[in-house]
């Protein structure tokens, strides 16, 4: 019978999926259906998510669309009057 990595007097019921050690029921924490030991949970908690990056893609796309509309109207006025006149 396999014993817990952290408690040698207890039998192991699962394996931590990050560090692959056998853990007992006290040490086992399931996150999204995956077993983790307390040491790995502590490591996971230290890693903070990177700050969200500002996305400029929408602004650039809107400005590009505005430029295309502006060029379209310039082209229409050019066809109507023969010159670039708004």
C-alpha positions in Angstrom: 0.0 0.0 0.0 1.3 3.5 -0.9 1.5 6.1 1.8 1.1 9.9 1.6 4.2 11.9 0.8 3.4 14.4 3.5 1.9 12.0 6.1 3.7 8.6 6.1 1.2 7.2 8.6 -1.8 7.6 6.2 -2.6 5.7 3.1 -2.5 7.6 -0.2 -5.8 8.1 -2.1 -4.5 10.0 -5.1 -1.7 11.6 -7.0 -1.0 15.3 -7.4 -1.1 16.0 -11.1 1.6 18.7 -10.9 4.4 17.1 -8.9 3.2 13.5 -9.1 3.5 12.6 -5.4 1.0 10.3 -3.7 -1.3 12.2 -1.3 -3.9 11.4 1.4 -7.4 12.6 1.7 -6.3 15.5 4.0 -3.7 16.7 1.5 -5.8 16.3 -1.6 -7.6 19.3 -3.0 -9.5 19.0 -6.3 -9.5 22.0 -8.6 -11.6 21.5 -11.8 -11.6 17.8 -11.1 -7.7 17.6 -10.9 -5.9 16.5 -7.7 -3.4 19.0 -6.3 -1.3 18.8 -3.1 -1.0 21.7 -0.7 2.5 22.6 -1.8 1.5 22.8 -5.5 -1.6 24.9 -4.5 0.7 27.3 -2.7 2.9 27.6 -5.7 -0.1 28.1 -8.0 -1.4 30.9 -5.7 1.9 32.8 -5.8 1.7 33.2 -9.6 -0.4 36.2 -10.3 -2.1 36.6 -13.6 -0.3 39.0 -15.9 -2.0 42.4 -16.1 -4.4 42.6 -19.1 -2.9 44.2 -22.1 -4.6 47.1 -23.7 -6.0 46.1 -27.0 -5.6 48.8 -29.6 -6.9 46.6 -32.4 -10.4 48.0 -32.2 -9.2 51.6 -32.3 -6.9 50.9 -35.2 -9.7 49.1 -37.1 -12.2 52.0 -36.4 -9.7 54.6 -37.7 -8.9 52.5 -40.8 -12.6 52.2 -41.5 -13.1 55.9 -41.0 -10.2 56.5 -43.4 -11.7 54.3 -46.1 -15.1 56.0 -45.8 -13.3 59.4 -46.1 -11.5 58.2 -49.2 -14.8 56.9 -50.7 -16.4 60.2 -50.3 -13.4 62.0 -51.8 -13.7 59.7 -54.7 -17.4 60.4 -55.1 -16.8 64.2 -55.0 -14.0 63.8 -57.5 -16.2 62.0 -59.9 -19.0 64.6 -59.5 -16.9 67.7 -59.8 -13.7 66.5 -61.4 -11.5 67.7 -58.5 -10.9 66.8 -54.9 -13.4 69.2 -53.4 -15.5 68.4 -50.4 
